[in-house]
Amino acid sequence: MNAVVDIKEPQLPAPVSRRGITEAQWRTLANNLFPGADSTSVLMVWDYCVARQLDPMKKPCHIVPMNVRDAKTGNYNWRDVVMPGIYEYRTTATRTGLYLGQSDAEFGPDIEHLGVKAPAWCRIVVYRWNEKAQMRAEYPARVKFTEAVATTYNKKTSEIEVNARWSKAPEQMLEKCTEAAALRKAFPDELGGTHTADEMIGQQLEPIVVDSQPSGLNPR
């Protein structure tokens, strides 16, 4: 006589199901879009996208490990921070119906910085329609490579180096950072004081005010 086996469907974690996230959505987020990320950080992405009315399946933001300073103790601690990508900036600007595109990126002469050859600077102009003036307004941004480049500490050599992504594509990364800066100037109300993940990877956040309700509350 064959025994009847009761096969139970896998249950999603309570914080996941409480948000109305389907199994397909959760598996896509956890296994494909943010593989290896802590589940709490993936939920932070979902909450961020809900608040910003974005589709998390299009990966408009990134999980960035950052060394954050506690304003009270002065101690640094690593934590995951959700930050927008250049895709979100473009999406938010386009949704206004006022974004008129941008100029081609203009680059300065090549320099060598920490062993990496790259343009000294990049300049981009973003165009926005001014409804009151009934004219196109220009918002230029110029970003220096030495001020934007992400670095890392090499424990073996005890030296500061340009990180892997910026070493591989310095011109591309500089252009993305410059575009982000120009979009912030053109759309301050929509983008506020945010910075993209490309601009903040390898940087430190300080200070962060810690009180009885820490600013980095775990999603529940």
Disulfide bonds with the S-S distance in Angstrom:
none
